[in-house]
Amino acid sequence: MHLLYIADPMCSWCYGFGPELTKLVERHPEARLDLVMGGLRPFNTKVMSPEFKEMLRGHWRHVATASGLPFSESIFERDDFVYDTEPPCRAVVTARQLDPAKAYAYLKAVQLAFYRDGRDVTRASVLADIAAECGYEREIFLMRFESPAMRSETQGDFARTQSLGVGGFPTLGLVDGSQVFLVTSGYATQDVLEYRVAEIERRARENAAAGDA
C-alpha cells in the first residue's frame, strides 16, 4: 500500500484526521506514507482580525466535536499572531529531507504543539525545539530549515498540490503506478478509509484482469 497524504500542519481538520490516519497506517505496517505539504495559508502577512478568529473558533469546535481532540485557544488572546502556514510546512519538508522515517511523527508533533499546547509554530526556534524533541539534531535542523533549498522544496510541494488538483486538506490518495486515486478529501474515520482503500484496490484488480483478458 502506497499512500500520499497532502496536508498542512496548521489545518485543524488535518489535526483531527491525524489519529484516524495513524490507525490506518498502524494496521498496515507495510504501507508507505508519503507527505506533501499543501500550503493552507502560506506567506500570509496579516495579523488575525476578530472576524478571522471567530471563523477559526468555529472550525476548531467542529473538529473537536468530530475527533475528541483538545484545543488550546491561546493564540486568540494575542493581537500580533500572523497565521502563516509556510514555516511549519517548510519544517515538515525539512524533517522529511533529513529523515523521512520520522517526518510523519514530526508533523503530528507540530500539530500537537500548536493545537493542544498553544505553541507558536510559525517561529523557527519553536519548530527546531520540536524537531529536537522528535530526535533530530536541533542546530542541523535549524540550519537546513533556513536554507534556500528547503524554501524551494516547500514551494515544490505547494506546486505539486496544485498540479494534483487538490484544493482542500486533508487529502489522502492511494498511489498505483503513475496514478493517484482519491481515498478522502476531508475528515474520515479509519473504518471508512479501510473501506475506500479496499474498494480502490478491488477496482484496480478488476481493471487489470479485464486488460489481460
N, C-alpha and C positions, 0 to 999 in steps of 0.2 A: 504494500500500500504506500503510495506516494502522495502526500497531502501538501497543498500550497495554501498557506494562511496569510491573508492580506489584512493588516490591522494597523492601529495607531495606539501607542501606549496611553494617550490621553483621551481615547474614545471610551466613554463609560460603558457602552454596550459590549465592547471588546473585553473590558474588565469583567462584566457579568458573564460573558460567554466563556471566559477562561477555564473555569472548573469543568464545564461540560466538554470542552475540547481536551482537557487533560485526562478526563475519564476515558475518552475515545482512544487517545494515544496510549494510555496505560493498558488498555485491553488488547492493544495491538503493538506489542513491543518491537515487532519487526518493521513497523511503519517508519517512513522517512517524512519528517515535517520540515518544510522549507518556509522561512519567514520572508515576507515582503512588507516593507513599511509603506502605508498608503498615503500618509500626509493629510490629516484631517483639517488642520488649520496651520499649515507651515508658513513661517515668516510673517505671522501676524504681529503688528506693532501697536495695536490699540489696547489701552487699559480696559478691563472689563467694565461695561456700563451696568447700571442697575437692571436694565431690561435683559441683558445677556446673562447676568447672574440668576435672574428668575427663571429664564429658559433652561439654564443648566440644572438648577434645583429640580425642575420638573422632570427632566431626563433622568437625573440621579434617583429620584423617588421611584420612577418606573423600573429602573434597573434593580434597585434594592428590593422591590416587591417581587420581581421575577426571579432573582438569583439568591436572595437572602444575604447578600454580601454587605459588609459595613462600609459606610462613607463618612469621611470627615468633611465638615463644611468650613474648615479654617480659611480656605482661600477666599471665601465670600466675605470674610472680615477685613480683607486687605483692599486698599484703594489703589494699589500700584501693580496688581498682578496682570501680566500680559499672557494670554492663552496662546502661546506659540508652541506648536507641537513638533517643530523641526528638531530642536535639541534632543528630546527623548527618542525620536525616530532615528536620529544620527547615532545616538548612544547604542541602540539595539543593532544597527548596522555595524558599528564598531565591535560590539560583542560578537556578532556573527563572524566578522572577519578575523578576530583574534582566536576564537574557539567556538566553532559552530555548534558543538555538542552542548554548550552551556547557554546558548543565545536565548532559547525559549524560557529557561529558568530566569534569565536576566530580564526579559520582557515582563514576566509575571512579577518579579521583584520591583520593577519600576512602577507597575500598576498598583501594587500594594502600598508602596511608598507614597504615591500621590493620593489615591482614593481612600485608603484606610488610615494612613498616618498623617496626611496633610503636608507632606514634604514638597518643596518646590523643585519639581523635576525638569524645570526649564533651565536650571543652573548647572553649569558644567561640574562644579565641585560636588554637588549632591549626586549627580549621575556617576561620578567617579567613586564616591563613597559607596554607592550601591554596588558598583562593579567589584569593589574590594570585598564587600560582604558576600558576593557570589563567587569569589575565588579568583578574580582577575588581579593582576598586578596594577595597583592604583595609578601610579605615575605613567606606566606604559599605556594604560587605557586612556588616560587624560591626554597624553601627547598624541596618540592616534586619533582620538575623538576630535581634536582641534585641527587635524591635518586637512589640507585641500583634497586629498584622496578620499577621505571619508565624507566630506561635504559633497563631492562629486558622485560618490557611490549612492549616497542618500537621494540625491536628485534622480539618479538612475532608477531607484526603487519607485519614486513617485511617477516617473515616466512609464515604467512597466505597468504600474497600476492603471494608468490611463489607457495604455495600449490594450489591456485586457478588458477594457470597458467597465471597470469597477468604479462605482460611484458612492458606495456606502460600506461601512465597516460594522462588524466583522464580516469578511467574506472567506469562505473555505471552499477550495477546489480539490478535485481528485485528478491527478495527472496520469494520463495513459499515453505513453509515447510523446507525440508532439501536441496532443490535445489536452485541454483542461476542462473538466466537467464540473459544473456548479453543484456543490453539496448544500451550501446555505449562503444566503445573503441576509445577514441579520442573526439575532439570537435564536438558538435552537438547543434543545436538550440532547443529552448523549444518546438516548434511545432513538430519537429522530435522526440524528447523524448516522447512527448504525444502519438504520433502515435505508436512508438515502444512498449511503455508500454501497450497500449490498445491491440496491436496485441498479445503480450505475454499472457496477461490476457485472451484474447479470445481463444487462443490455449489451455491454461490450462483448461478453462471451457469445451471445446470440448473433451479434453482427459479425463477429469473427467466424462463427460456424457457417453463417449464410454466405460469407465471402469465399469460404473454402468449398462450398457446395457446387 
